[in-house]
């Protein structure tokens, strides 16, 4: 077990975030992930980190806030959280976040509208830091017993955790003889797809099938990105580990139609099934779900950009996550199993300077999965030609 932890920690630190000697590392974790957190801390110091600042998240504290805080302060976040985030950028720090639920169903009985208004621990300044590319960062799965039992409820706690670990090591290519080499090969393939998509300069992308009929307009300089990131100082890193997507920044004023989620969404500590969103002239004008839709409506109402799209991402069948046919109830893994869109903030890296003023700005970024073998993806050129992009989750370019 210890050898597995150390090897995984080394992959996240050395290849995922690519922590540099002398850097500060900001490490976000959760209760129940202490062993992995310690292994990552040790790996970072061996790598030469100057200081590792660990922040543990306790979801029970959010629960009591939603229960008891005054209604007019639920959206309040002290300014020093944003100032700390901006300072990490100024310091050219590295950051690692361990994903995965640690207290599933803890918020199921809370007032859904109040829950949606309390966005903490999300800090809006992270959007600025990411867009300015001043930190090398990585979000990676952090297995825990509670998460494992949510994913594999038919197994006892120990067996569920072992199976979750096996799956995460597999999707992170740790079962390859040289996982870094395997990731570089996959990264090159994703970069190649992104380049071909960009060369087409599509005016819009259509998604049709399985209850979805959606047209997403693109900006004149929208380009596709995938396979890794690079900071302004030239430090390469994998913002998501694992990553199987190529993504772009859409035109927030040109989104129309209906989209149906193809996987459950785990957000704000709740599971949302049957999510359906209808767009008109760029805005999400109707949000429905089997339960808890009020929470999502309150979340996107945080600001003017919350109801508009900030991301469109496409995922093929060559990735390892989708092939497992497992719902992980974790955005990092589930969004890299299927094509997805995100309401809220957009990524500046996917447009040229001429269109920066047109991209969506928001304090939220909510990904949900809309892709499957039944959803056909088609590119529409500026002269109206329709080009198959994905069929049966297979690239057609």
N, C-alpha and C positions, 0 to 999 in steps of 0.2 A: 504493500500500500504506500509506504513512504517513498519508494523509488518511483511509483506512478505519479504521486503528487509532485515530486521534484522535477520529473521530466516535463510534466504538463506546465508547471510554473515556469520552467525555463523557456518553453515555447511561447508562452504568453508574454513574458518579460523581454526575451531576446529577439523574437521575431514579430510577435503581435504589436506590442507598444514600441519595441526597439529602444528600450531605455538606454541612454547614453551615460558614460562616466561623468560624474559631476552634476547630473540632473537631480532635481527634486521629483519624487514620484508621489502623486496623489492617488491613493488606492481606496476605492469605494467598495464596501462589502456589506454583508448582512449577518445577523445572528444565525448561527448554524453553519457558517462557512469558515470558522476560525482556522481549521487546519490548513486549508488551501490559502487563506490569507497570510498565514505565517510562512508558508512555503514560498509564496510570491515575494513577500518582504525579504526573505533570506536570499532568494535568487537576485533580486534587485540590488541588494548590497554587494553580493558577489560580483555583479556586473559593474559596480562602481558608483551606484547612486549615492548622492550626498545626504539625502534624508528621505525617508518613506513616511508619509503622513496618512495613517489609516483612519477611515471614518466608517463606523458601523451603523447600519440603519435598523431601527427597531420599529416595526410597523404598528405595534401596540400604542406607541406614542401618537401616531396619526389617528388611530381609532378614538382615543380619548379627546383629541382636539376636535374632531368632527362631531363628537357627541356633545361637548360641553362649551366650546368656544363661542363667543358672541357672533351673531350672524354677520355683522359688518366687518369682521377681521379675518374671515376664513381664507380670503385671497391674499392676506398679508404675509410677506416674507422679509425678515430683517435685511437691511441693505448690506450688512457685512458678508452675507453669503455671496452676493453678486460681486462685491469688492474682492473677496478671496479668489473667486473664479477668474476675474480679470487679472489679478496679480499672478496667478499661475501662468497665464499667457505672457505677461511681462517678463516673468522669470524663465520663459521657455522651458517649462516643466513638462514632464510626461504624466499621463493619467491612465489608470486601468480601472474599469468598473466590472464587477462580477454580477452577472445577470442570473435570473431564476427566482421564482416565488419562494418566500420563506414562511409565509403564514396564509396559505390559501383559505378562502372563505371567511377570513376574519372580518371583512367589511360587508358581508352579505346582508346584514340586518340594519345597516346604517341608512339614514335618509339619503336617497340617491342624489338629490340636487345638491345637498351640502357636500357630499363626497366629491362631486365633480368640480366644486369650486375650490377645493383645497388641493392645489397642484404640487405642493411640496412633497418630495425633495427635488423636484425639477427646478432648476435655476435658469431663468431666461438668458442670463449672460453667457451661458455655455454656447448659445447660438452664435454670438459674436466671436468668441474665442475659436470655435470650430471654423467659421467662415474666414477668419483671418489666418488660419492655419499656423497658429503660434505654439500649439502643443502637439506632440505625437501621442496618440491615444488608441486605446483598444478596449472594446467591450467583449468579454469572454464568459462562457457559462461557468457558474459556480455551483456544483451539485450540493444538495442538502437533503436530509432525510425527508423533510416535509414536502419538498418539491418532488422527490422521487415517488412518494406515495400518491401524489396528485396525478402523476403521469402513468403510474403502474399500480392502480388500486387493487388489482387482483393478487399482488405479491405481498409478503410480509415486509416489514420495514428494511431489514438488512438486504433481502433479495432485490427489493425495488431500488435501493440505493446502488447496489452493485450493477444492476442492469442499466440504470441511468448513467453511471460512470462509463460503462462499456460503450454506450451509444455516443456519449460526448467525445470520448477518445477516438471513436471511429470517425465521426463527422469532422473532427479536428485533424484527421489524418495521422494520428499518433500511432496507429497500427501499421503504418508504412515503415520500411527500413530507415528512410530518411524523410521525416515529415516536412522539414523545411524545403527540401527539393520538390516534394510532392506539391506543396503550396505554391512554390514558384512556377511550377508547370500549370497549375490551375489558374493562377493569377495571370499568366501570359495569355491563356485561352480567353479569360474574361476581358482582358484589355483588347484582344483582337476583335471580339464581338462588339465591344463599345466603339471601337474605331469604325467598324463597318456600319453600325447604326448611325453614327455621326456623319459619315460620308453621304448618307442618303438625304440628310437635311429635311427630314419629314416635317410637314406642317402640323400634323396631328397623328395620334395613335388611337385606333379603335379596338375595343375589347368587347367581344360578343360571345354569349353562350352561358349556360348554367344560371339563367336569371339576370345576367349582366348585359347591358347594352349601353356602353359608355364611350364617349368621344372626349379625348384629352388633347387640347390644343397645345402646341409647343411654341416657344419664343423663337425669333429668327436666329438667335445664336445658341439655342439649347444644344448642349452636347452630352454624350453619354459617358459615364465614368464607371469603372469597375476594376477589381483586382488589386486594390491598395491605394494608399494616399501618400502624400509627401508634404512636409511642412515647408514654410517659407525659407527655412534654413537648409532644406534638402535632406531631411531625415525621413526615410521611407518607413511606413508603418501600416498595419492592417487595422483599420478602424473597427471592423467586425472580424472576430475569429470564432467560428468559421464565417466565410463570406462566399455566396454563390450568385450574387446579383450584379446587374448593371443598371444604373439609374440615371435619371435626368431631372431637370427642373422644368416644370410645365408653365404654361401661360395661365396665371391664376384667374384670368377673366374669361377663359374659353374652355370650360368643362361642362358637358351636358349629358344627361341620361341617368340611368339607374345602375347601381353596382351592388352586387350581393357578395358578402364575405364568404369565402370558401373554407375557412377555418375559424374556430372560436377565437375571440380576442381576449387576452388577459391584460387588463389595464386598470390602474388605480386600485389594485388588489381585488378586482372582481372579474368574473368570467362573463363575457357577452356572447351569446349564441344568436344565430339568425339575424345578424346585422345587415341592414339594407339602407343605402343612402341614395337620395335623389338630388341631382345637381341641376341648377338652371343658371346660365350665364356665369358660371364659375363658382357659385355659392351652393353649399349643401343646404337645401331648403327643407329637407325632410330626413330625419334620422330615426329609424325604427330598429327594435331588437326584441327578441323573445322576452327579455327582462332587463331592466336597468337602463333603458334608453334615456331616462331623465338625467342620469349621470353623464353620459356622453354629450347630451345637449348642453348641460351646464359647463362641461369642460371646454367645448368649442366656442362657447360664448364669452370666454375670457377676454378676447379682444377681436378687432375687426378681421384679422387674418385667420381666425380659428376655423372658419367655415370654408376656407378655400384650400386648394391643393398646393403642397410644397414639394411633393416628390412623386414620381412614377418610376417603379423599379420592375424589371423583368427577370424571371428566373427560369432556367431550362431544366430538363430532366437529368442532366449530367451530374448535378450536385449529389452529395451523399445524404442530405437531410430528408428530402422528399421521398427518397427510396425507402426509408424506414417506415413510412406510413404511420407516423406517431405524432400526435398533437402534444407539444411540449409545454403549452401554456406559458411561453416565454417569447417575447417579440423577436429577440435576436435569432433564435433558432427557427421559429415558425415563419418569419418573413424571408428567411433564406431557403425555405422549402417551396415557396410559391410566389408568383408575381404579386406586387402589392402597391398601394398608394398610401400617402400620408397627408392628413389634414394638418395645416399649420406651417411652420417655418420651412423655408427652402434653403438649398445649399448653393452658395455663390460659386463654388468650384465647377458647377455644371452649366454656367453661362459665361459669355464674354462681358467685358466691361460695359458695352453699349446697352445691355439689358439688365444691369444690376438694379436700376431703379424700378424695374417692372416686376421683379420676383416677389413672392409672397413673404410677408414678415409677420411673425406671431411669437407669442411666448410658449406655445405648445408645439408638439410634433407627434402626431398619433398615427402610427402605422397599422394598417390592417390588410389581411391577405385576401386577394381577389382572383388569384390564378389557379388553374387546374388544367387537366388534359382536355376538358370540355370547353375551355375559354380560348377562342381564336384571337390572336393579336395581329392587327394589320396596320401598316404604316400608310399614311396618305401624304403624297407629295404636294408641293405647292401648285402643281398644274393639275391636281385631281387624280393622279394615278394611284391605284391601291396595290400595295406590295405586301405579300404575306411575310410576317415576321416570326410568329410562333404558331405552330400547329401541333397538337398533341404534345405540347411542352417541348417541342423540338425546333431548333433554329432553322429557318427557311432561307436566310440570306446567303 
